[in-house]
Amino acid sequence: MDREFARLLDRLPEFQAAARDISEILLTNLVMASEIPAPTFDEQMRTQFLLDRLNEYELQNTSTDEAGNALGILPGKSGDGNILVVAHMDTVFPAKVDHTVSIEPNVVSGAGIGDDSLGLAAMMTLPVLLNRLGIELKNNLILMGSARSLGRGDIEGIRFFLDNKSVPISTGICVEGVKLGRLSNASNGMLRGEIHYRVPEEYDWTRFGAGGAIVNINDVINRILEIPLPRRPRTSIVLNNVEAGASFNTIPRQARLQFEIRSESGEIVRTLGDQIGDIAAETSSQTGAEVTFNVLARRQPGGIAFSNPLASHARAIIKALGVHPRISPSTSELSAFIDKGIPAVTIGITEGEHHNEENERLAIEPMYLGLAQLVGLLLAVDGGYLDGSE
């Protein structure tokens, strides 16, 4: 079995060369997908584009589901198992943002290209690459563009699919645009929350503790920062976004704070969430303002072990490509596989900069390594190298 996997590693340069040969198809898919705005809950146009591509590549049973996911199946020779490769379709950018993509000799740039238009393009180009290599899988390959992934979407698309799937999924591969070498086999516990502070029109400005929205949301922030965090298990609270005020000569009546709690312990995430909720409630009581605390997303910690064959073979493939593996937890689609007990990993396709900014830039040449990695990992799963079967 080790010899068989070594032969697979020896073929990685062949996969890379084939990926370079179809670079025009990959980049066309990337540009066309990227230039279709797809904010969370409004991915329909990108969904249709993906379905059109999967039909063009002659996948079977192309369809959407009630959650807005786009799916297609590449049947395997035996069809005994089902491998799911998924990339999310939504981006953090609203439709009003300029989605024009620019291509230079070795760089492509534009809003949302790394998260996750490149992952989507790599996934939809996979059937073309396999055909170019003359590879026919044993297992069925399910390709899926997942909807409602980011922010308030709370990976609803992949959750819905895994809750309602009609066939068993043996393994999941989550594809993200950046970074090449990224490997996630586990997820931290996570809570994304939002505190909204609103001063009512009839507010009594003479009461003790009264103040504008900016002053009081700042007090909330200071109290959150005073919460003691354990060093083990590793835990953090990140303040992601603050919005307050309108202009001069106007008392600020509203403020919004978004934050994220991450920890290796689900219990600590819950405890910290409760503490922040108490801070919001106490602020409302003290100031007389309306202070609401909403949970936008949750993740449970878990995943496959570092030594799991799926993780160890993925690392071996990355190293064989001359890339240093970057092992880090993920809170993306991987979490949904973890919740269902399905072995899965998340990988990245290329290098980039200005991540999640409108001028994000991705390097083109490493994309071919990223696609070779994807094919190698897919063949390792399909060939039974991970479970002792052939």
N, C-alpha and C positions, 0 to 999 in steps of 0.2 A: 504493500500500500504506500509506503514511503517513497518507493521508486516511482510509482505512478504519479504521486503528487510532485516529485522532482521533475518528471517529464512535463507536467503542466507548467511548472515555473519556467522551464526552458522555453516554453512557447510564448511567454509574455512579450518578447520583442516582436514576434509575429503579430500578436494582437495589436500592439502599438502601431506597427506599420500599416495594418489594415485600417485602424482608426484614422490615421493620417490620410489614407487614400480616400476616405469618405468625409474629409473635413468640410467640403462644401455643403454636404447634407446636414452635418451637425451644426454648422454655423448658420445655415438657413433656418433650421428649426429653432435655434437659439434666438435669432433676430426676430423671427415672426412671432414666437411665443412672447418674447419680452415686450414687443410693441403693442401687445394687447393688454390694456389695463385689467388688473384682476385683484382689486381690494377684497379683503375677506368678506364673504357673503355675496359677492358680486363677481363670481368667476365664470359666469355662463359662456361668455364669448371665448374664453380660453379653453373651457371644456369642449366646446364644439370644434375648435381648432385641433385639439388633441384627438378627438374621435375621428375627424377627417384624416389625420395622419395615420392613425392605427388602421383605418379602413384601407388607405392607400397601400400600407405595408401588408395587407391581406391577413390581419389578425382576425380571429373568430370571436363571435359573441360580443362585439363592441357595443357598449351600452352605457347609460348613466343610471344612477339609482336615486332614491328619494333624498339623499344627502347632497347630491350634485357631483358625486365622484364620476370620473370617466375611466372605463375599463376595457381591456381587450385581452384575448387569450391566444398565445402561441402554443398550439398543441404539441406535446412531446410524443416520442416514439411509443412509449408504453403508457404514458399518462397516469402512472400509478400514484404520483405525488404532485403537489402544487407549490411552486415557489412564487412568492409575491414580491415584486419590485415596485416600490412606491416613491413618488416625489410629489410634494404639495404644489398646488397650482396658484395659491394666493400669494400676494406680496403685501408689504407694509405701506405701499404708496397709493394714495387716492387717485381716481381717474383724472383729476385736473392736473396732475404732475405730467410734465413732458416725458413720454416714454420712448422717444427716439433713441435708437441704438447706433453707435458709431463703431466702425471697424477700422483699425490701423494694422500695420504689418504683423504685429504679434500681440495686439491688445484689442479687446472689445469692451466698450463702456456704455453704461446706461442705468436707469433706475430699475432695481429689482433683478438684475441679471444674475447675481450670485445667490439670492435667496428668494425664489429658488428656480429661476428660469433655466439656468444651466442644468440643474438636476433634472428638471422636466425634459429638457432637450436631450440629455444623455439617455434618459430612460426611453423616450420615444424613438431614438435612433438605434437602440439596441437590436431590434429585429434586422435592420439593414446590415449592421456590423456582423451579426451571427451568420447571415446569409452570405456575406462577403467572405467569411472564413470557412464556409461550408459546414458549419456546426449545426447539428440537429440534437436538441436536448432529449433526454429520456423522459423527464418530468414536464408537466405543463408549466408554462411560464405565464403568470398573470401580471400584466402591466397596468398600473393604476396611477392616475393623477388624483390626488386627494383634495377635497374641498374643505373650506372652513377650518383651516389648520391653525392660523396665527391668532394671537391676542384673544379676543372674545370668542373666536371660533373654537378654541380649546380642543384642537384636533378632533373635531366632531365627525369629519368625513371618514377617517380611518377607523374611529371607534364604531361608527354605524356599520361599516362594512364588516368588521370582524365580529360584531354582535349578530349580524344577519347573514353571514356567508353560508352558501349551500354546499361548499366543499371544504375539506380540511386543508389548512395551510401548514406546510412542514417547516418553512423557513421564511423569514422576511429580510429584505435588503432595502434600507432607506437611503435614498440618494440626495445629497445636498451639493450645491455648487462649489462651496469652499469649506475647508481647505483640503487640498490634496495631502494625504497622509492622515487626515482625521479618521479616527476610529472610535466609535462609541459602542460599547456592549452593555452599558448599564445606564440607569437614570437616577438622578437625585430626586428626593422629595422636593416638591415645589408648590408654592402658592403665589398667584398673582392677584393683587388686590388694588382697590381704588377707594380713596376717601374723598367724598364730595362735601364741601363746606358751603352752606348757603345761608345768607342773612335775609330773613323775611322782611317784607315791606314795612310791617308794623313793629319792627325791632326797637327795643328800648335801649338807646345808646348810653343811658345814665347808669345802667346796672353794673355791678362789679364784674370785671372780666370782659366787658364789652370791648370790641375792637374790630377793625376791618378784617376782611377775609385773609389778607396777606399776613397780617400780624398773627392771627390765630392758626393758620395753616403752618406758619413757621414754628409756632409753639408745638404743634403736633409733630413736626419733623424732628425737633430737638428731643422730644420725649421718646420717639422711636429710636433715635441714635443713642439714647442712654440705656436702652435695653441690653443687658449683658448677654453676650453670645459665647457658647462653648467653643473651645479649640478642637475638641474631639467629642462627638463626631463633627466634621467640618461643616460650618454653618455661616450663612451670610444673609444680610438684608441689603438690597440694592434699591435706592430711590431712582426710579426711571424717568419720571416726568412730573413737572409742576406747572400748573397754569393758574393765573390769578390776575385780577385787575383789568381795566379797560383803557383809561386815559387820565390826564390831569383833570382836576376839578370834579372827580367822580369817586365817591367812596366805594372801594372794592367790596362787592356783595357776594361774590362766588369765588371759590378756589377748588382746584382738583389736584390730588396727589396720587400717582400710581407707583407701586412698589412691587418688589418680588422677594420672596423668602425662598432660600434654597438650603437644603441640608441633606446629609446622608441618612438622617433619621426622620421618618414620617411623623413620629410623635412630637419631635421638636418643632417641626413645621406647624403642626396643629396648635401647639402651645403658644408659639410666637404669634400666630394668626389671632388667637384669642386675646393675647395681650394688646395687640394693635387695635382690635375691635373694642376693647375696654377703654383704650385711650380716646378713640373716637366718641364713644358714649359719654365719657367723663367730660370731654371738651364741649359736647352739646349741652350737658347739664350745667356746666359752669358759665357758658357764654349765652345760652338761650338761642343759639343758632341751630339750624337743621344740619346735623352732621351724619352722613350715611356712610356705611362701610360695606362694600360689595366685593365678593370673591369672583374674579373673572376666570380663573383657571386653577386646576389642581393636578398634581402628579404624585404618584406613589413611588418610593424608591424601589429598586430591584434591577433585575437583568441577569444575563448569563455571567458565569465566572470568567476571570481573566484567562484561566487555563482551559476553558471550554474549547473544543475543537474548532468551532466556528470562529471564535475570536483569535485563537492561535494561528489558524490557517490564514485568516485575513491579515494578521501581522506579517506572516511569512511572505505573502504576496506583495505587500507594500514594501517590505525590505528588499525583495528581489528586484523591484523596480528602481532601486537606488534612492528610495524616499524614506525619511525617518518617520515612523508612526507617531502620531500625536494622540495619545489615549486620553479621552475626556468624556464625562457623562453627558447625556443628551436629554432634553425635555421635549423633543419633537415626536414624530410618528412612532419612534422607537418605544415610547412609553405605552402606547396602545398594545403593541405586541407583548410587552412585559406583563401587562395586566391580564393577558390571555394565556400566558405561559408558553408563548411561541418563541423559539430561538430567533434572534434578529440582531443586526448590527446597522449602524449608520456610517456611511463613508462619504468622503468629499472628492471632487473631481479636479479642481485646479487651484492655483494660487490667485490671490486678489488683494485689492486694497480699497479703502473707503467703503467698507462693508455697510450695507443698509443706508447709504447716502445716494443722492440722486446722480452723482458722478462716479459711481462704483466702477472699478476697472478690473478686468479679468485677463490673465495671461492665456494665450491660445495654445502654445506649444505643450504645456503640461496637461492640457485636456486629453491628449492622446494617451498619456500615461494613466490618467484617471479612467478612461474607457477600458484600457487594457486591464486595469485593476478590477473593474466591474465584471468583465468577461471572465477573468481568472477566478474570481470569487464565485460567480454563478456556476462555472464548470466544477469547482471544488464541491459545491453543494449538490449539483446534479449527479456528479460521478460517485457519490457515496463516500467521499474521502473523510467526511466528518462524522459518520456514524458506523464505520466499519464494514459497510456493504459496497458492492461494486455492481 
